[in-house]
Structures are given as structure tokens and as C-alpha cells.
Amino acid sequence: MADEEEKTEEPSAKKIEKAREEGNVPKSPEVVGFFGLVVGFILLYVLFTYVVDRCMDIYHFSMSLFSVEMTAANVVSITLRFIQELFFIIAPFFAGLMIVAVASNVGQFGFLLTSKAIKFNLAKINPVSGFKNLFSIKKLVDGFLLTVKVLAAFGIGFWVFSWFIGELTTVALLPLYDQMRWLRDKAIILVAILLLFFFLMSAIDYVIKRRRYYKSLKMTKQEVKDEFKQQEGNPEIKGKIRSLMFQASRKRMSQAVPGASVVITNPTHYAVALRFDQAQESAPRVVAKGVDHLATRIKDIAFENDVPIVENPSLARELYKSVDIEEVIPEAMFAAVAEVLAYVYQANQEKGKLNNG
């Protein structure tokens, strides 16, 4: 059996767009986690007094319960009060982290709203395929890297904390307020170093995830050819369609020429048939045009149906290049075409007089 063709071609815009529609986008959970940590620490720093005040309210409320009779109604009321207090503590953090999660995802792959990613699929709950995915090489590698990152973060934290151990004997002699300030300052240093570490990890993971994503979408040469055919159409079919359209166009023009008011030629290469019905139209309209063989055909039909043929090389070329079939001529050509129509009208008048004589 022949080997499968190697995927060496970069993914096309169509394949990337199709992957986006299915919810398959390049994203790094590490980036979301990093910004979540940053915002979480900022919120904790900004809302520290608010959280402490709320915790003190819970503490005082708990102390007041010793004198309260524990009836069913009171238990329900106390439970609702605790839930309310916890909600007010957690709500700002939850809202901030939810906003940063959405923003960091949108920042990675843009705004995307699709239901295909959550569409029910029996294959997703197949225990056999699920077991294979759980113990796949990719999962094992990701798990190993996660373990390494956690151990590295723990090691860095311990290393930084070891800097401060020598100061503990001196800090223990300080007033409580100064001890809290020392603890706050050291905590900020520790958090800043850990955030720098997590930033580097998230940046590396982001690059790896994007490279892995585009590599997974790579195409074979045959896939590129097939997609091109789908977009551009099969050349043979397109040629057949063009031939049919040309034939239909010639048929329409052949039907339109007998009703034309005049055919303007150059005289050999170009032919443009104009129709002007003063009662129904405000300006002459091109009903047929052609070059070479088609021009000859237009003139033959005009001759067979007594349609006047006027030689005006420059006007014929300009009409052919500037005006499409069934379009009204532009205002700039009114004067030149009016002269031709006046000539035709005068010729018809003279011809009528000769026939009457």
C-alpha cells in the first residue's frame, strides 16, 4: 500500500476559516491563566480592605449566634445570611476573572461565536476513544510539562523565600504593624517574580500552541489542488460554461440586431448596434456588439433586416470599449451618436421620397 502523501503545504485561508467555524482555534490556556493570576492579585490588593471588612462582619455575626435559638426558621435565615456575605466577597473576583478570561481568549484568536464546538456528538463520549485520548502521547507530554512547571514554580518560590529567612529574627522584634508591612512587601516581591516566571511560560506555550495548530492544519499538494478546483471550478466545466454563455449571448444579440436603429462599424473589426425609441427611452442603448467574426455576423443580420450600417471607426471603437450590452450610452457620446442618428433619419427620409417617386 502506498504511503499517505506528506502534508507539506501551509493551510489555506479557507481551511483556517473552516476550522474557526468548528471552534478549532489556536489558544493557550497558559495565557488565560497568567492574566487570571495578574487580575486576581490586583483585585486582592485593591479589595483587601473590603474583603477584611466583610470577613469581620461574618465574624461578628457568628459571635452573635451564641444567644440565638436554633429553630428551623432561624437556621434558614442564618444560612441565607452567610450565603449573601460570601457572595459579596466572591462576586467582584468572579466578575473580574470572567471578564479577563473572555478578553484573553478574544485577544488570542479574535471574537468567535459558534455552536459547532458544543454540538452533541456520540463520538465524543465513546469510552474507547476517550481512553485513548487520555493516555495519548500528547496528553502524557502535556501532563509532564505541567508537572515540571509546578515544580519549577515551587522551587522558585522556595528560593525567593529563602532570601527572607535571615530577616525573620529581626522582624520578630518589630511591632505588629511593621511586621505586616514587611510581610506585605516580601509577598509583593514573591508574587512579582512568580508572575514573571508564569509570563515566560505562557509566552512559550502560546508560541508552541500556534505552531502546533498551524502544523495540524497543513495540507497535502493534492488537497491544495482539490480546494483550488472547488473554489475556481474545474477548467473543463468553466470552459463549457463560457462556451454556453457565449452562444446564448450571440443568440440574444442576433435577436436584438433586427430591432436596432443603426449599426456603427469601424468598418471591418468592430460593430455596435444601437436602439433608440424616442417614445420609450431617454437615450440610445447598445443592444449588440462584437469584433471580427461576431462583428461580421452583426453586420450581416443588419443587412438582411434593412438596419442602417454607418461607418464611424472612432465612435465604434469607443462604444465597444465603454458601453456594455443593454447599457445606455454615456452623456459624453450623445452628440456623436445624435449626428449618426440624424444622418440615418435623413437617409431614411430620402429613401422614402425615392420610393414614393
Secondary structure, 3 states (H helix, E strand, C coil): CCCCCCCCECCCHHHHHHHHHCCCCCCCHHHHHHHHHHHHHHHHHHCHHHHHHHHHHHHHHHHHHHHCCCCHHHHHHHHHHHHHHHHHHHHHHHHHHHHHHHHHHHHHHCCCCCCHHHCCCHHHHCHHHHHHHHCCHHHHHHHHHHHHHHHHHHHHHHHHHHHHHCCHHHHCCCCHHHHHHHHHHHHHHHHHHHHHHHHHHHHHHHHHHHHHHHHHCCECHHHHHHHHHHHHCCHHHHHHHHHHHHHHHHHHHHHHHHHCCEEEECCCCEEEEEECCCCCCCCCEEEEEEECHHHHHHHHHHHHCCCCEEECHHHHHHHHHHCCCCCECCHHHHHHHHHHHHHHHHHHHHHHHHHHC
